[in-house]
Structures are given as C-alpha cells and as structure tokens.
Amino acid sequence: MKLFMVTCLSCLFWSMPLSAAEYVETPYGEQKVVFDFYLDDPDKTGPALFWIRSLLNPLMEEPYGYAPEFLELVVVIHGTEIVTLAKKNYTQYETVVERMKYYSQLGVEFKVCGLAAEDYGYSHDDFHDFVQVVPSAITELAHWQLQGYALLRPIVMEKRFSIEEIR
C-alpha cells in the first residue's frame, strides 16, 4: 500500500508543470577583488581573463552602471602565465597582452611576483609598462585580502565537450 501511495505521489509530482527560474538582480555594490593567477599553462591566460570580464561587464552595465573607477581590481600573477607579460614574448601572446593592457586602462592593476620573475630569469625591465613587479605573490595576496579585497582564483579547465554536445 505504501509503495502504491509513493508511486502515485511521484507520478503526480512529475506530471505537474514546472515553473521557470526567477531572474534576480542582486543589489551589487562597489567591488574590491584580488585575482590570484597561478596557472599551469600560459595558454590558459586568455580564459582566466574572462573572469575579469565576467566581473566587470555586468557591473558596468545597467542596472548597476558602475564606472570602472568604482571597481578596485588587482591581478597577482605568479604561475606559468608570467611568460605572457615578458616583452620578448609579445608576438606569441599579443592577444592576451592587449586584453590585459585594455583592462589596465580601466583601472585593473597587474602585479607580477618578483620571486617568480627571478625564477624565470626576468627583471622588472623585461615586462610591459602596465605591469608592476612586487616582492612576493603570496605576501601581495595577503596584503590585499587584509585590505578587504575578495580573493578570486580563476580555475581554467580543459573543455572536452561543446555546449551543443552536452546541452
């Protein structure tokens, strides 16, 4: 008898029309974010930059309409992506460098770990002029978090399926 009732209730539940999700415009305020870029492949830099775009674009558009100067964004770079910012590699990484340069014009600060730069044999003269070299990425990340910045660490996965395949 219990099984019959459970089966009937299940059928009733599954036959009910499903309502649509509700769209909510969260009342976002001004943002203070430090991004921790520590990637295992320099080719993941482009996808990691989409995290910045995904934060900036909605906040700059209506209904929020924040001007870039009201968004405090810092990117701390200390993984293999450091090579994308070396001037000698500009031709190879031109697309991502130009995107970073564009974001820097909007006020995003790009900081390279001095320890990592040293590991790669780079000095501050090896980087583009919109980049700042800081003593240590870990110390820099702690500094910004202690200033009230939210920490975001882009995770870039390798896409194995197209959207059409899994939709």
C-alpha positions in Angstrom: 0.0 0.0 0.0 2.8 2.4 0.9 4.5 1.7 -2.4 1.3 2.4 -4.3 0.9 5.8 -2.5 4.6 6.7 -3.1 4.2 5.8 -6.8 1.0 7.9 -7.1 2.6 10.9 -5.4 5.7 10.6 -7.6 3.5 10.4 -10.8 1.6 13.5 -9.6 4.8 15.4 -8.8 6.4 14.6 -12.2 3.2 15.5 -14.1 3.0 19.0 -12.6 4.0 21.8 -14.9 7.5 23.2 -13.9 7.7 26.9 -13.4 10.6 28.9 -14.8 13.5 30.2 -12.7 13.3 33.6 -11.3 15.7 36.3 -12.6 17.1 38.3 -9.7 19.2 41.5 -9.9 21.3 41.2 -6.8 22.0 44.7 -5.4 25.7 44.6 -6.0 27.9 47.3 -4.5 31.3 48.6 -5.5 33.7 45.7 -5.8 37.2 45.2 -4.3 38.7 42.0 -5.7 42.2 40.5 -6.0 42.6 37.7 -8.6 45.2 35.0 -8.0 46.6 33.9 -11.3 48.6 30.8 -10.8 48.1 28.8 -14.0 49.8 25.6 -15.1 49.8 26.6 -18.8 50.4 30.1 -20.3 47.7 29.4 -22.9 45.1 29.4 -20.0 45.7 33.1 -19.5 43.1 34.1 -22.0 40.4 32.0 -20.4 41.4 33.3 -17.0 41.0 36.9 -18.2 37.3 36.1 -18.9 36.9 36.0 -15.1 37.8 39.7 -15.0 35.4 40.4 -17.9 32.7 38.4 -16.1 33.1 40.7 -13.1 33.5 44.0 -15.0 30.8 43.8 -17.7 27.7 43.1 -15.5 28.8 45.8 -13.0 29.4 48.4 -15.7 26.1 47.7 -17.5 22.6 48.6 -16.2 21.0 48.3 -13.7 24.3 48.8 -11.9 26.1 51.2 -14.1 29.4 51.4 -12.2 32.2 53.4 -13.7 35.4 51.4 -13.8 37.0 53.8 -11.2 34.5 52.5 -8.6 35.8 48.9 -9.1 39.1 48.1 -7.4 40.6 45.1 -9.2 44.1 43.7 -8.7 45.6 40.7 -10.6 48.5 38.9 -9.0 50.5 36.8 -11.4 52.9 34.1 -10.3 52.4 30.9 -12.4 53.5 30.0 -15.9 51.4 32.8 -17.3 54.2 35.2 -16.3 55.8 34.5 -19.7 52.9 36.2 -21.4 53.9 39.5 -19.9 57.6 39.4 -20.9 58.1 41.9 -23.7 60.2 39.4 -25.7 57.1 37.1 -25.9 54.8 39.8 -27.2 54.3 38.4 -30.6 53.3 35.0 -29.3 50.9 36.4 -26.6 49.8 39.6 -28.3 46.1 38.9 -27.9 46.2 38.4 -24.1 48.7 41.2 -23.6 46.4 43.6 -25.4 43.4 42.4 -23.3 45.4 43.0 -20.1 46.5 46.4 -21.4 42.9 47.3 -22.1 41.8 46.2 -18.6 44.7 48.2 -17.1 43.3 51.3 -18.8 40.1 50.6 -17.0 42.0 50.6 -13.7 42.8 46.9 -13.2 46.3 46.6 -11.7 48.5 43.8 -12.9 51.2 42.7 -10.4 53.9 40.1 -11.1 55.6 38.2 -8.3 59.3 39.2 -8.1 60.3 35.7 -6.8 58.6 34.1 -9.8 60.1 36.6 -12.2 63.5 35.8 -10.8 62.9 32.0 -11.3 62.2 32.7 -14.9 65.2 34.9 -15.3 63.2 38.1 -15.7 63.9 41.6 -14.2 61.3 44.4 -14.0 62.7 45.8 -17.3 61.5 42.6 -19.1 57.8 43.4 -18.5 55.4 45.8 -20.2 54.9 49.2 -18.7 51.4 48.5 -17.3 52.8 45.7 -15.1 54.2 46.2 -11.5 56.7 43.8 -10.1 56.1 43.1 -6.4 58.3 41.3 -3.9 56.2 38.2 -3.5 52.8 37.0 -4.8 51.8 35.3 -1.5 52.6 38.4 0.5 50.8 40.5 -2.0 47.7 38.3 -1.9 47.7 38.5 1.9 48.1 42.3 1.8 45.1 42.9 -0.5 42.9 40.4 1.5 43.8 42.3 4.7 42.6 45.5 2.9 39.2 43.9 2.5 39.5 42.6 -1.1 37.7 39.4 -2.0 40.0 36.6 -3.4 39.1 35.0 -6.7 41.3 32.3 -8.2 40.4 31.5 -11.8 40.1 27.8 -12.4 40.6 27.1 -16.1 39.5 23.6 -17.1 40.1 22.0 -20.4 36.9 21.9 -22.4 36.2 18.3 -23.6 32.6 18.9 -24.9 31.0 21.6 -26.9 27.9 23.2 -25.4 25.8 21.6 -28.1 27.0 18.1 -27.2 26.1 18.4 -23.5 23.0 20.7 -23.6 
